[in-house]
Amino acid sequence: MKRKLSETKMAIQGSNHFRNGPGDILRKGVIGDWRNWFTVSQNEAFDNLFEEKMAASKLGDMVRQYMK
């Protein structure tokens, strides 16, 4: 898992932050840009964790509509 994690775009950008400064890790907030940063399996894992942790919360209900 560690090896796979170190190959992700976010890990590479994070390591660039320390070499090149914060301009390399801060991004514009483009809608749908997460697809360029997360794999499908990472997104599914996040969605499952979100549902598990936020199932009975009002905040979860408010945010869920934007996750589709």
All heavy atoms as a GROMACS GRO file, in nm:
protein
  553
    1MET      N    1   0.081  -0.120   0.000
    1MET     CA    2   0.000   0.000   0.000
    1MET      C    3   0.086   0.126   0.000
    1MET      O    4   0.054   0.222  -0.069
    1MET     CB    5  -0.094   0.001   0.119
    1MET     CG    6  -0.216  -0.087   0.101
    1MET     SD    7  -0.326  -0.087   0.244
    1MET     CE    8  -0.397   0.074   0.234
    2LYS      N    9   0.194   0.125   0.078
    2LYS     CA   10   0.279   0.244   0.083
    2LYS      C   11   0.336   0.275  -0.055
    2LYS      O   12   0.343   0.390  -0.096
    2LYS     CB   13   0.393   0.225   0.182
    2LYS     CG   14   0.359   0.256   0.323
    2LYS     CD   15   0.483   0.249   0.409
    2LYS     CE   16   0.449   0.280   0.552
    2LYS     NZ   17   0.567   0.274   0.637
    3ARG      N   18   0.378   0.172  -0.126
    3ARG     CA   19   0.437   0.194  -0.257
    3ARG      C   20   0.332   0.253  -0.351
    3ARG      O   21   0.359   0.348  -0.422
    3ARG     CB   22   0.491   0.063  -0.314
    3ARG     CG   23   0.567   0.082  -0.444
    3ARG     CD   24   0.629  -0.047  -0.494
    3ARG     NE   25   0.535  -0.155  -0.512
    3ARG     CZ   26   0.451  -0.165  -0.615
    3ARG    NH1   27   0.447  -0.073  -0.706
    3ARG    NH2   28   0.368  -0.267  -0.624
    4LYS      N   29   0.212   0.198  -0.350
    4LYS     CA   30   0.105   0.249  -0.436
    4LYS      C   31   0.069   0.392  -0.399
    4LYS      O   32   0.047   0.475  -0.485
    4LYS     CB   33  -0.020   0.161  -0.425
    4LYS     CG   34  -0.014   0.037  -0.508
    4LYS     CD   35  -0.024   0.076  -0.652
    4LYS     CE   36  -0.058  -0.042  -0.738
    4LYS     NZ   37  -0.045  -0.012  -0.879
    5LEU      N   38   0.062   0.422  -0.270
    5LEU     CA   39   0.028   0.555  -0.224
    5LEU      C   40   0.130   0.657  -0.271
    5LEU      O   41   0.096   0.767  -0.313
    5LEU     CB   42   0.015   0.560  -0.072
    5LEU     CG   43  -0.023   0.694  -0.012
    5LEU    CD1   44  -0.161   0.736  -0.062
    5LEU    CD2   45  -0.022   0.686   0.139
    6SER      N   46   0.256   0.619  -0.270
    6SER     CA   47   0.361   0.712  -0.311
    6SER      C   48   0.359   0.741  -0.460
    6SER      O   49   0.421   0.834  -0.506
    6SER     CB   50   0.498   0.660  -0.269
    6SER     OG   51   0.531   0.544  -0.343
    7GLU      N   52   0.285   0.660  -0.537
    7GLU     CA   53   0.276   0.680  -0.682
    7GLU      C   54   0.160   0.770  -0.722
    7GLU      O   55   0.145   0.801  -0.839
    7GLU     CB   56   0.262   0.545  -0.752
    7GLU     CG   57   0.383   0.456  -0.736
    7GLU     CD   58   0.358   0.315  -0.787
    7GLU    OE1   59   0.248   0.286  -0.837
    7GLU    OE2   60   0.450   0.233  -0.775
    8THR      N   61   0.076   0.809  -0.628
    8THR     CA   62  -0.041   0.890  -0.663
    8THR      C   63   0.000   1.033  -0.694
    8THR      O   64   0.102   1.082  -0.647
    8THR     CB   65  -0.146   0.892  -0.550
    8THR    OG1   66  -0.088   0.956  -0.437
    8THR    CG2   67  -0.194   0.753  -0.515
    9LYS      N   68  -0.081   1.100  -0.773
    9LYS     CA   69  -0.053   1.237  -0.812
    9LYS      C   70  -0.048   1.328  -0.690
    9LYS      O   71   0.035   1.419  -0.683
    9LYS     CB   72  -0.160   1.284  -0.911
    9LYS     CG   73  -0.127   1.415  -0.977
    9LYS     CD   74  -0.227   1.446  -1.088
    9LYS     CE   75  -0.191   1.574  -1.158
    9LYS     NZ   76  -0.282   1.606  -1.266
   10MET      N   77  -0.135   1.303  -0.592
   10MET     CA   78  -0.135   1.388  -0.472
   10MET      C   79  -0.005   1.372  -0.394
   10MET      O   80   0.048   1.469  -0.342
   10MET     CB   81  -0.255   1.357  -0.383
   10MET     CG   82  -0.382   1.415  -0.437
   10MET     SD   83  -0.514   1.415  -0.317
   10MET     CE   84  -0.465   1.548  -0.212
   11ALA      N   85   0.046   1.251  -0.385
   11ALA     CA   86   0.171   1.229  -0.313
   11ALA      C   87   0.287   1.299  -0.383
   11ALA      O   88   0.372   1.361  -0.318
   11ALA     CB   89   0.200   1.080  -0.300
   12ILE      N   90   0.287   1.293  -0.514
   12ILE     CA   91   0.393   1.360  -0.591
   12ILE      C   92   0.384   1.510  -0.572
   12ILE      O   93   0.484   1.577  -0.546
   12ILE     CB   94   0.384   1.321  -0.739
   12ILE    CG1   95   0.417   1.172  -0.755
   12ILE    CG2   96   0.476   1.406  -0.825
   12ILE    CD1   97   0.379   1.114  -0.889
   13GLN      N   98   0.263   1.566  -0.582
   13GLN     CA   99   0.245   1.710  -0.562
   13GLN      C  100   0.283   1.751  -0.421
   13GLN      O  101   0.341   1.855  -0.399
   13GLN     CB  102   0.101   1.751  -0.591
   13GLN     CG  103   0.065   1.753  -0.737
   13GLN     CD  104   0.143   1.857  -0.813
   13GLN    OE1  105   0.241   1.827  -0.878
   13GLN    NE2  106   0.100   1.980  -0.807
   14GLY      N  107   0.248   1.668  -0.323
   14GLY     CA  108   0.283   1.698  -0.184
   14GLY      C  109   0.433   1.704  -0.163
   14GLY      O  110   0.484   1.791  -0.094
   15SER      N  111   0.505   1.612  -0.226
   15SER     CA  112   0.651   1.615  -0.212
   15SER      C  113   0.710   1.735  -0.285
   15SER      O  114   0.809   1.792  -0.242
   15SER     CB  115   0.713   1.484  -0.262
   15SER     OG  116   0.694   1.470  -0.400
   16ASN      N  117   0.647   1.777  -0.395
   16ASN     CA  118   0.693   1.897  -0.466
   16ASN      C  119   0.676   2.022  -0.381
   16ASN      O  120   0.752   2.117  -0.395
   16ASN     CB  121   0.618   1.915  -0.598
   16ASN     CG  122   0.662   1.818  -0.704
   16ASN    OD1  123   0.767   1.754  -0.692
   16ASN    ND2  124   0.582   1.803  -0.807
   17HIS      N  125   0.576   2.022  -0.295
   17HIS     CA  126   0.550   2.136  -0.208
   17HIS      C  127   0.674   2.173  -0.127
   17HIS      O  128   0.708   2.290  -0.113
   17HIS     CB  129   0.432   2.105  -0.115
   17HIS     CG  130   0.413   2.207  -0.007
   17HIS    ND1  131   0.361   2.331  -0.032
   17HIS    CD2  132   0.439   2.202   0.126
   17HIS    CE1  133   0.355   2.399   0.081
   17HIS    NE2  134   0.402   2.323   0.178
   18PHE      N  135   0.742   2.072  -0.078
   18PHE     CA  136   0.859   2.098   0.005
   18PHE      C  137   0.979   2.141  -0.078
   18PHE      O  138   1.066   2.212  -0.031
   18PHE     CB  139   0.891   1.977   0.091
   18PHE     CG  140   0.782   1.948   0.190
   18PHE    CD1  141   0.695   1.842   0.172
   18PHE    CD2  142   0.764   2.031   0.300
   18PHE    CE1  143   0.593   1.818   0.263
   18PHE    CE2  144   0.662   2.007   0.391
   18PHE     CZ  145   0.577   1.901   0.372
   19ARG      N  146   0.985   2.098  -0.202
   19ARG     CA  147   1.096   2.136  -0.288
   19ARG      C  148   1.074   2.272  -0.355
   19ARG      O  149   1.164   2.352  -0.365
   19ARG     CB  150   1.116   2.031  -0.398
   19ARG     CG  151   1.203   1.918  -0.352
   19ARG     CD  152   1.233   1.823  -0.465
   19ARG     NE  153   1.137   1.713  -0.447
   19ARG     CZ  154   1.069   1.656  -0.544
   19ARG    NH1  155   1.085   1.692  -0.668
   19ARG    NH2  156   0.986   1.560  -0.519
   20ASN      N  157   0.951   2.296  -0.402
   20ASN     CA  158   0.925   2.413  -0.486
   20ASN      C  159   0.836   2.519  -0.420
   20ASN      O  160   0.804   2.618  -0.483
   20ASN     CB  161   0.860   2.369  -0.616
   20ASN     CG  162   0.944   2.267  -0.689
   20ASN    OD1  163   1.066   2.271  -0.684
   20ASN    ND2  164   0.879   2.174  -0.757
   21GLY      N  165   0.791   2.497  -0.299
   21GLY     CA  166   0.706   2.593  -0.231
   21GLY      C  167   0.558   2.562  -0.249
   21GLY      O  168   0.520   2.473  -0.324
   22PRO      N  169   0.473   2.635  -0.179
   22PRO     CA  170   0.330   2.603  -0.176
   22PRO      C  171   0.258   2.620  -0.310
   22PRO      O  172   0.152   2.565  -0.330
   22PRO     CB  173   0.273   2.700  -0.073
   22PRO     CG  174   0.375   2.807  -0.058
   22PRO     CD  175   0.507   2.746  -0.095
   23GLY      N  176   0.317   2.691  -0.405
   23GLY     CA  177   0.251   2.708  -0.535
   23GLY      C  178   0.231   2.577  -0.609
   23GLY      O  179   0.146   2.567  -0.696
   24ASP      N  180   0.310   2.475  -0.576
   24ASP     CA  181   0.298   2.347  -0.644
   24ASP      C  182   0.190   2.257  -0.585
   24ASP      O  183   0.158   2.155  -0.644
   24ASP     CB  184   0.430   2.271  -0.639
   24ASP     CG  185   0.523   2.312  -0.751
   24ASP    OD1  186   0.480   2.392  -0.836
   24ASP    OD2  187   0.637   2.266  -0.753
   25ILE      N  188   0.137   2.290  -0.470
   25ILE     CA  189   0.035   2.205  -0.411
   25ILE      C  190  -0.102   2.272  -0.410
   25ILE      O  191  -0.204   2.206  -0.412
   25ILE     CB  192   0.074   2.157  -0.270
   25ILE    CG1  193  -0.012   2.039  -0.229
   25ILE    CG2  194   0.067   2.270  -0.170
   25ILE    CD1  195   0.036   1.966  -0.108
   26LEU      N  196  -0.106   2.403  -0.410
   26LEU     CA  197  -0.234   2.473  -0.410
   26LEU      C  198  -0.293   2.469  -0.550
   26LEU      O  199  -0.224   2.492  -0.649
   26LEU     CB  200  -0.214   2.619  -0.364
   26LEU     CG  201  -0.158   2.634  -0.224
   26LEU    CD1  202  -0.136   2.781  -0.194
   26LEU    CD2  203  -0.249   2.571  -0.120
   27ARG      N  204  -0.420   2.436  -0.558
   27ARG     CA  205  -0.484   2.421  -0.687
   27ARG      C  206  -0.599   2.518  -0.700
   27ARG      O  207  -0.652   2.567  -0.601
   27ARG     CB  208  -0.540   2.279  -0.701
   27ARG     CG  209  -0.442   2.170  -0.672
   27ARG     CD  210  -0.502   2.030  -0.689
   27ARG     NE  211  -0.615   2.005  -0.601
   27ARG     CZ  212  -0.740   1.986  -0.643
   27ARG    NH1  213  -0.772   1.992  -0.768
   27ARG    NH2  214  -0.835   1.961  -0.557
   28LYS      N  215  -0.642   2.541  -0.823
   28LYS     CA  216  -0.766   2.615  -0.846
   28LYS      C  217  -0.879   2.522  -0.804
   28LYS      O  218  -0.865   2.403  -0.807
   28LYS     CB  219  -0.781   2.649  -0.994
   28LYS     CG  220  -0.671   2.737  -1.046
   28LYS     CD  221  -0.690   2.757  -1.196
   28LYS     CE  222  -0.574   2.835  -1.252
   28LYS     NZ  223  -0.583   2.849  -1.396
   29GLY      N  224  -0.992   2.569  -0.773
   29GLY     CA  225  -1.103   2.484  -0.733
   29GLY      C  226  -1.193   2.449  -0.851
   29GLY      O  227  -1.308   2.487  -0.854
   30VAL      N  228  -1.142   2.375  -0.948
   30VAL     CA  229  -1.218   2.342  -1.068
   30VAL      C  230  -1.312   2.225  -1.037
   30VAL      O  231  -1.270   2.122  -0.984
   30VAL     CB  232  -1.123   2.305  -1.184
   30VAL    CG1  233  -1.200   2.264  -1.307
   30VAL    CG2  234  -1.029   2.419  -1.213
   31ILE      N  235  -1.439   2.242  -1.073
   31ILE     CA  236  -1.538   2.137  -1.049
   31ILE      C  237  -1.501   2.013  -1.128
   31ILE      O  238  -1.472   2.019  -1.247
   31ILE     CB  239  -1.678   2.186  -1.088
   31ILE    CG1  240  -1.721   2.301  -0.997
   31ILE    CG2  241  -1.780   2.072  -1.083
   31ILE    CD1  242  -1.848   2.370  -1.038
   32GLY      N  243  -1.503   1.899  -1.059
   32GLY     CA  244  -1.474   1.771  -1.123
   32GLY      C  245  -1.325   1.741  -1.135
   32GLY      O  246  -1.287   1.636  -1.185
   33ASP      N  247  -1.239   1.833  -1.088
   33ASP     CA  248  -1.095   1.813  -1.100
   33ASP      C  249  -1.045   1.697  -1.015
   33ASP      O  250  -0.936   1.646  -1.038
   33ASP     CB  251  -1.021   1.942  -1.064
   33ASP     CG  252  -0.874   1.936  -1.100
   33ASP    OD1  253  -0.842   1.886  -1.209
   33ASP    OD2  254  -0.792   1.983  -1.019
   34TRP      N  255  -1.126   1.654  -0.921
   34TRP     CA  256  -1.085   1.541  -0.837
   34TRP      C  257  -1.055   1.419  -0.923
   34TRP      O  258  -0.972   1.336  -0.888
   34TRP     CB  259  -1.192   1.507  -0.732
   34TRP     CG  260  -1.322   1.459  -0.791
   34TRP    CD1  261  -1.429   1.536  -0.823
   34TRP    CD2  262  -1.355   1.326  -0.826
   34TRP    NE1  263  -1.529   1.459  -0.877
   34TRP    CE2  264  -1.486   1.327  -0.880
   34TRP    CE3  265  -1.289   1.204  -0.819
   34TRP    CZ2  266  -1.550   1.213  -0.926
   34TRP    CZ3  267  -1.354   1.090  -0.864
   34TRP    CH2  268  -1.483   1.096  -0.916
   35ARG      N  269  -1.120   1.410  -1.040
   35ARG     CA  270  -1.096   1.296  -1.128
   35ARG      C  271  -0.951   1.290  -1.176
   35ARG      O  272  -0.902   1.183  -1.212
   35ARG     CB  273  -1.190   1.302  -1.248
   35ARG     CG  274  -1.333   1.274  -1.211
   35ARG     CD  275  -1.426   1.294  -1.331
   35ARG     NE  276  -1.565   1.274  -1.292
   35ARG     CZ  277  -1.644   1.370  -1.250
   35ARG    NH1  278  -1.601   1.493  -1.242
   35ARG    NH2  279  -1.769   1.343  -1.216
   36ASN      N  280  -0.884   1.405  -1.176
   36ASN     CA  281  -0.743   1.408  -1.214
   36ASN      C  282  -0.650   1.374  -1.098
   36ASN      O  283  -0.530   1.357  -1.118
   36ASN     CB  284  -0.706   1.547  -1.267
   36ASN     CG  285  -0.781   1.582  -1.393
   36ASN    OD1  286  -0.801   1.498  -1.479
   36ASN    ND2  287  -0.827   1.704  -1.402
   37TRP      N  288  -0.703   1.366  -0.978
   37TRP     CA  289  -0.621   1.345  -0.860
   37TRP      C  290  -0.646   1.211  -0.793
   37TRP      O  291  -0.557   1.157  -0.728
   37TRP     CB  292  -0.646   1.457  -0.759
   37TRP     CG  293  -0.596   1.587  -0.811
   37TRP    CD1  294  -0.663   1.675  -0.893
   37TRP    CD2  295  -0.468   1.643  -0.791
   37TRP    NE1  296  -0.584   1.781  -0.922
   37TRP    CE2  297  -0.462   1.764  -0.860
   37TRP    CE3  298  -0.356   1.602  -0.719
   37TRP    CZ2  299  -0.350   1.845  -0.861
   37TRP    CZ3  300  -0.245   1.684  -0.719
   37TRP    CH2  301  -0.243   1.803  -0.790
   38PHE      N  302  -0.768   1.158  -0.802
   38PHE     CA  303  -0.804   1.034  -0.734
   38PHE      C  304  -0.839   0.927  -0.836
   38PHE      O  305  -0.901   0.955  -0.938
   38PHE     CB  306  -0.924   1.055  -0.641
   38PHE     CG  307  -0.896   1.149  -0.528
   38PHE    CD1  308  -0.937   1.280  -0.533
   38PHE    CD2  309  -0.825   1.106  -0.417
   38PHE    CE1  310  -0.911   1.368  -0.430
   38PHE    CE2  311  -0.798   1.194  -0.312
   38PHE     CZ  312  -0.840   1.324  -0.319
   39THR      N  313  -0.803   0.805  -0.805
   39THR     CA  314  -0.846   0.693  -0.888
   39THR      C  315  -0.991   0.662  -0.856
   39THR      O  316  -1.046   0.709  -0.756
   39THR     CB  317  -0.761   0.568  -0.858
   39THR    OG1  318  -0.787   0.526  -0.723
   39THR    CG2  319  -0.613   0.593  -0.879
   40VAL      N  320  -1.055   0.582  -0.939
   40VAL     CA  321  -1.194   0.542  -0.915
   40VAL      C  322  -1.205   0.469  -0.782
   40VAL      O  323  -1.296   0.494  -0.703
   40VAL     CB  324  -1.246   0.454  -1.032
   40VAL    CG1  325  -1.382   0.397  -1.000
   40VAL    CG2  326  -1.252   0.536  -1.161
   41SER      N  327  -1.110   0.382  -0.754
   41SER     CA  328  -1.116   0.306  -0.627
   41SER      C  329  -1.096   0.398  -0.507
   41SER      O  330  -1.158   0.377  -0.402
   41SER     CB  331  -1.015   0.192  -0.626
   41SER     OG  332  -0.884   0.240  -0.637
   42GLN      N  333  -1.012   0.500  -0.518
   42GLN     CA  334  -0.995   0.595  -0.408
   42GLN      C  335  -1.124   0.673  -0.385
   42GLN      O  336  -1.164   0.697  -0.271
   42GLN     CB  337  -0.881   0.693  -0.437
   42GLN     CG  338  -0.744   0.631  -0.427
   42GLN     CD  339  -0.636   0.726  -0.475
   42GLN    OE1  340  -0.656   0.803  -0.569
   42GLN    NE2  341  -0.521   0.719  -0.411
   43ASN      N  342  -1.190   0.710  -0.492
   43ASN     CA  343  -1.318   0.781  -0.480
   43ASN      C  344  -1.424   0.693  -0.415
   43ASN      O  345  -1.498   0.738  -0.328
   43ASN     CB  346  -1.366   0.830  -0.616
   43ASN     CG  347  -1.493   0.908  -0.605
   43ASN    OD1  348  -1.502   1.005  -0.533
   43ASN    ND2  349  -1.595   0.863  -0.676
   44GLU      N  350  -1.431   0.568  -0.456
   44GLU     CA  351  -1.527   0.476  -0.397
   44GLU      C  352  -1.498   0.456  -0.248
   44GLU      O  353  -1.590   0.452  -0.167
   44GLU     CB  354  -1.525   0.342  -0.471
   44GLU     CG  355  -1.584   0.351  -0.610
   44GLU     CD  356  -1.563   0.225  -0.692
   44GLU    OE1  357  -1.492   0.132  -0.646
   44GLU    OE2  358  -1.618   0.221  -0.803
   45ALA      N  359  -1.371   0.444  -0.213
   45ALA     CA  360  -1.334   0.428  -0.072
   45ALA      C  361  -1.376   0.551   0.008
   45ALA      O  362  -1.428   0.539   0.120
   45ALA     CB  363  -1.184   0.404  -0.059
   46PHE      N  364  -1.355   0.670  -0.048
   46PHE     CA  365  -1.397   0.793   0.021
   46PHE      C  366  -1.548   0.796   0.038
   46PHE      O  367  -1.598   0.827   0.146
   46PHE     CB  368  -1.351   0.917  -0.055
   46PHE     CG  369  -1.404   1.043   0.008
   46PHE    CD1  370  -1.342   1.099   0.119
   46PHE    CD2  371  -1.520   1.103  -0.040
   46PHE    CE1  372  -1.394   1.213   0.179
   46PHE    CE2  373  -1.572   1.217   0.020
   46PHE     CZ  374  -1.509   1.272   0.129
   47ASP      N  375  -1.622   0.764  -0.069
   47ASP     CA  376  -1.767   0.765  -0.060
   47ASP      C  377  -1.818   0.668   0.046
   47ASP      O  378  -1.908   0.701   0.123
   47ASP     CB  379  -1.830   0.730  -0.196
   47ASP     CG  380  -1.817   0.842  -0.298
   47ASP    OD1  381  -1.784   0.957  -0.258
   47ASP    OD2  382  -1.839   0.815  -0.417
   48ASN      N  383  -1.758   0.549   0.052
   48ASN     CA  384  -1.798   0.451   0.153
   48ASN      C  385  -1.767   0.500   0.294
   48ASN      O  386  -1.850   0.487   0.385
   48ASN     CB  387  -1.729   0.317   0.128
   48ASN     CG  388  -1.779   0.250   0.003
   48ASN    OD1  389  -1.890   0.276  -0.044
   48ASN    ND2  390  -1.697   0.165  -0.055
   49LEU      N  391  -1.651   0.558   0.313
   49LEU     CA  392  -1.613   0.610   0.444
   49LEU      C  393  -1.704   0.726   0.484
   49LEU      O  394  -1.749   0.735   0.598
   49LEU     CB  395  -1.467   0.654   0.444
   49LEU     CG  396  -1.412   0.704   0.577
   49LEU    CD1  397  -1.415   0.592   0.681
   49LEU    CD2  398  -1.271   0.757   0.558
   50PHE      N  399  -1.733   0.814   0.389
   50PHE     CA  400  -1.823   0.926   0.415
   50PHE      C  401  -1.959   0.875   0.461
   50PHE      O  402  -2.013   0.923   0.561
   50PHE     CB  403  -1.839   1.012   0.289
   50PHE     CG  404  -1.934   1.126   0.308
   50PHE    CD1  405  -1.891   1.246   0.360
   50PHE    CD2  406  -2.069   1.113   0.275
   50PHE    CE1  407  -1.979   1.352   0.379
   50PHE    CE2  408  -2.157   1.217   0.293
   50PHE     CZ  409  -2.113   1.337   0.346
   51GLU      N  410  -2.014   0.778   0.389
   51GLU     CA  411  -2.145   0.724   0.427
   51GLU      C  412  -2.142   0.660   0.565
   51GLU      O  413  -2.234   0.674   0.644
   51GLU     CB  414  -2.195   0.624   0.322
   51GLU     CG  415  -2.240   0.688   0.194
   51GLU     CD  416  -2.352   0.790   0.213
   51GLU    OE1  417  -2.439   0.772   0.300
   51GLU    OE2  418  -2.351   0.890   0.140
   52GLU      N  419  -2.034   0.589   0.593
   52GLU     CA  420  -2.020   0.523   0.723
   52GLU      C  421  -2.016   0.625   0.837
   52GLU      O  422  -2.084   0.610   0.938
   52GLU     CB  423  -1.893   0.439   0.723
   52GLU     CG  424  -1.862   0.371   0.854
   52GLU     CD  425  -1.726   0.303   0.851
   52GLU    OE1  426  -1.692   0.243   0.748
   52GLU    OE2  427  -1.654   0.313   0.952
   53LYS      N  428  -1.937   0.729   0.820
   53LYS     CA  429  -1.916   0.827   0.927
   53LYS      C  430  -2.027   0.932   0.936
   53LYS      O  431  -2.052   0.984   1.044
   53LYS     CB  432  -1.782   0.899   0.909
   53LYS     CG  433  -1.662   0.807   0.907
   53LYS     CD  434  -1.638   0.746   1.041
   53LYS     CE  435  -1.512   0.662   1.039
   53LYS     NZ  436  -1.487   0.594   1.164
   54MET      N  437  -2.090   0.964   0.824
   54MET     CA  438  -2.185   1.075   0.821
   54MET      C  439  -2.331   1.030   0.801
   54MET      O  440  -2.418   1.115   0.779
   54MET     CB  441  -2.147   1.170   0.707
   54MET     CG  442  -2.007   1.226   0.716
   54MET     SD  443  -1.982   1.333   0.857
   54MET     CE  444  -2.054   1.483   0.799
   55ALA      N  445  -2.357   0.902   0.812
   55ALA     CA  446  -2.489   0.848   0.782
   55ALA      C  447  -2.602   0.918   0.858
   55ALA      O  448  -2.705   0.951   0.800
   55ALA     CB  449  -2.492   0.698   0.811
   56ALA      N  450  -2.585   0.943   0.985
   56ALA     CA  451  -2.693   0.999   1.065
   56ALA      C  452  -2.673   1.146   1.097
   56ALA      O  453  -2.731   1.198   1.190
   56ALA     CB  454  -2.706   0.919   1.194
   57SER      N  455  -2.592   1.215   1.017
   57SER     CA  456  -2.565   1.354   1.051
   57SER      C  457  -2.638   1.450   0.956
   57SER      O  458  -2.657   1.422   0.838
   57SER     CB  459  -2.415   1.383   1.048
   57SER     OG  460  -2.373   1.433   0.926
   58LYS      N  461  -2.676   1.564   1.009
   58LYS     CA  462  -2.741   1.667   0.927
   58LYS      C  463  -2.644   1.721   0.823
   58LYS      O  464  -2.682   1.750   0.710
   58LYS     CB  465  -2.793   1.780   1.015
   58LYS     CG  466  -2.909   1.741   1.102
   58LYS     CD  467  -2.955   1.858   1.187
   58LYS     CE  468  -3.064   1.814   1.283
   58LYS     NZ  469  -3.106   1.923   1.371
   59LEU      N  470  -2.517   1.735   0.862
   59LEU     CA  471  -2.417   1.782   0.768
   59LEU      C  472  -2.404   1.684   0.650
   59LEU      O  473  -2.396   1.725   0.535
   59LEU     CB  474  -2.282   1.800   0.836
   59LEU     CG  475  -2.167   1.845   0.746
   59LEU    CD1  476  -2.197   1.980   0.683
   59LEU    CD2  477  -2.037   1.849   0.825
   60GLY      N  478  -2.405   1.556   0.682
   60GLY     CA  479  -2.398   1.455   0.576
   60GLY      C  480  -2.514   1.468   0.480
   60GLY      O  481  -2.498   1.457   0.358
   61ASP      N  482  -2.632   1.493   0.534
   61ASP     CA  483  -2.751   1.512   0.447
   61ASP      C  484  -2.734   1.634   0.357
   61ASP      O  485  -2.772   1.631   0.240
   61ASP     CB  486  -2.877   1.528   0.533
   61ASP     CG  487  -2.914   1.401   0.607
   61ASP    OD1  488  -2.868   1.292   0.566
   61ASP    OD2  489  -2.988   1.412   0.706
   62MET      N  490  -2.676   1.741   0.410
   62MET     CA  491  -2.660   1.863   0.331
   62MET      C  492  -2.553   1.843   0.221
   62MET      O  493  -2.571   1.889   0.109
   62MET     CB  494  -2.619   1.979   0.422
   62MET     CG  495  -2.730   2.023   0.513
   62MET     SD  496  -2.686   2.145   0.641
   62MET     CE  497  -2.556   2.238   0.573
   63VAL      N  498  -2.445   1.776   0.254
   63VAL     CA  499  -2.334   1.760   0.160
   63VAL      C  500  -2.364   1.654   0.054
   63VAL      O  501  -2.323   1.666  -0.061
   63VAL     CB  502  -2.205   1.724   0.237
   63VAL    CG1  503  -2.093   1.686   0.144
   63VAL    CG2  504  -2.165   1.840   0.326
   64ARG      N  505  -2.438   1.552   0.092
   64ARG     CA  506  -2.462   1.437   0.004
   64ARG      C  507  -2.517   1.478  -0.132
   64ARG      O  508  -2.482   1.421  -0.234
   64ARG     CB  509  -2.559   1.341   0.073
   64ARG     CG  510  -2.559   1.203   0.014
   64ARG     CD  511  -2.640   1.106   0.099
   64ARG     NE  512  -2.566   1.068   0.220
   64ARG     CZ  513  -2.598   1.108   0.344
   64ARG    NH1  514  -2.702   1.184   0.367
   64ARG    NH2  515  -2.526   1.072   0.447
   65GLN      N  516  -2.603   1.580  -0.135
   65GLN     CA  517  -2.662   1.621  -0.263
   65GLN      C  518  -2.558   1.672  -0.362
   65GLN      O  519  -2.579   1.669  -0.482
   65GLN     CB  520  -2.768   1.726  -0.240
   65GLN     CG  521  -2.715   1.858  -0.186
   65GLN     CD  522  -2.824   1.959  -0.158
   65GLN    OE1  523  -2.922   1.963  -0.229
   65GLN    NE2  524  -2.805   2.038  -0.055
   66TYR      N  525  -2.444   1.719  -0.314
   66TYR     CA  526  -2.340   1.770  -0.402
   66TYR      C  527  -2.239   1.664  -0.443
   66TYR      O  528  -2.149   1.690  -0.522
   66TYR     CB  529  -2.267   1.886  -0.335
   66TYR     CG  530  -2.358   2.000  -0.302
   66TYR    CD1  531  -2.403   2.022  -0.173
   66TYR    CD2  532  -2.404   2.084  -0.404
   66TYR    CE1  533  -2.489   2.127  -0.144
   66TYR    CE2  534  -2.491   2.189  -0.377
   66TYR     CZ  535  -2.532   2.209  -0.246
   66TYR     OH  536  -2.618   2.312  -0.219
   67MET      N  537  -2.253   1.545  -0.388
   67MET     CA  538  -2.157   1.439  -0.416
   67MET      C  539  -2.198   1.350  -0.532
   67MET      O  540  -2.128   1.256  -0.564
   67MET     CB  541  -2.137   1.353  -0.289
   67MET     CG  542  -2.069   1.427  -0.178
   67MET     SD  543  -2.052   1.331  -0.028
   67MET     CE  544  -1.957   1.192  -0.082
   68LYS      N  545  -2.308   1.378  -0.593
   68LYS     CA  546  -2.357   1.289  -0.699
   68LYS      C  547  -2.306   1.331  -0.833
   68LYS      O  548  -2.266   1.434  -0.863
   68LYS     CB  549  -2.508   1.289  -0.699
   68LYS     CG  550  -2.560   1.231  -0.570
   68LYS     CD  551  -2.709   1.235  -0.565
   68LYS     CE  552  -2.749   1.174  -0.432
   68LYS     NZ  553  -2.879   1.195  -0.392
   0.00000   0.00000   0.00000
